[in-house]
Amino acid sequence: MKIYWIKAQAPRRVLALVKYLGIDAECIQIDAKAGGLKTAEYKALNPNGKAPTLVDGDVVLWESSAINAYLCIKEGSDMWPAHNPAEQVEVIRWLSWNDNHWARAVGPFYFEFVVKETFNLGPPDRSELVAAVPELKQLAAVLDSHLEGRDFVACGRLTIADFQLAAMACDWRRSDMPLDDFPNVIRWLDGLERIAAWADPWPVDKAGAPGASSKHDKLSSVA
Ligand SMILES: N[C@@H](CCC(=O)N[C@@H](CS)C(=O)NCC(=O)O)C(=O)O
């Protein structure tokens, strides 16, 4: 099994799951700055020219949530509740809420502070974020209220929905996201950081250098 990745939030969801479940996958880092996502060879796998992409025999899959569901089914993990339709509906609700609302609200903050630094796009421009504050606060209130008395967003346990929703929000302190008034969101995000595979999902090559193409080490989870 091969997983193509770059150091960014969507691949992070998949790499964290790979590490958490101890999946034996070849994780291949693409050099996005050198145009590696836009080559004909890569776009034959993922016509969007984005990461992550999974190749498992004849299966070629893109979209992190679909890849994560696939990996859970293959590994027999209930982080995607393959055998429980009611729980599937619950997880899909949060995946959908993330992709349609939450990710769009946290995205501008993540872009200004994390993406710009990663890709050398210049310093963050806080003026770009002023208009984004009300929507983020409105959605954070929804999530905060849902997380009252809960440690995870769905099914009373860690699921792929947590990795989906936390992928950008985990950088909230670094990104100036106005989440201070949402203690349940902060508690949930801090709780995820105590999962080793989530806190550091990035593959390491045999020489110990981060980011090189590598056979992923099997790692135990702490949750
Ligand atoms: N919805 C997709 C998002 C894929 C995506 O946008 N990946 C970004 C990194 S987070 C990417 O490859 N960006 C590089 C580019 O667009 O050139 C998923 O969940 O997999």
The ligand as a Gaussian input file, in Angstrom:
#p B3LYP/6-31G(d) Opt

LIG

0 1
 N      -10.557000      17.459000       0.407000
 C       -9.225000      16.959000       0.150000
 C       -8.242000      18.107000       0.269000
 C       -6.959000      17.820000      -0.499000
 C       -6.097000      19.064000      -0.468000
 O       -6.593000      20.195000      -0.678000
 N       -4.818000      18.860000      -0.213000
 C       -3.917000      19.988000      -0.135000
 C       -3.103000      19.913000       1.147000
 S       -4.114000      20.134000       2.575000
 C       -2.972000      19.999000      -1.294000
 O       -2.605000      18.955000      -1.806000
 N       -2.530000      21.187000      -1.705000
 C       -1.527000      21.345000      -2.711000
 C       -2.022000      22.045000      -3.929000
 O       -3.227000      22.357000      -3.999000
 O       -1.206000      22.277000      -4.821000
 C       -8.896000      15.843000       1.134000
 O       -9.495000      15.827000       2.222000
 O       -8.080000      14.984000       0.821000

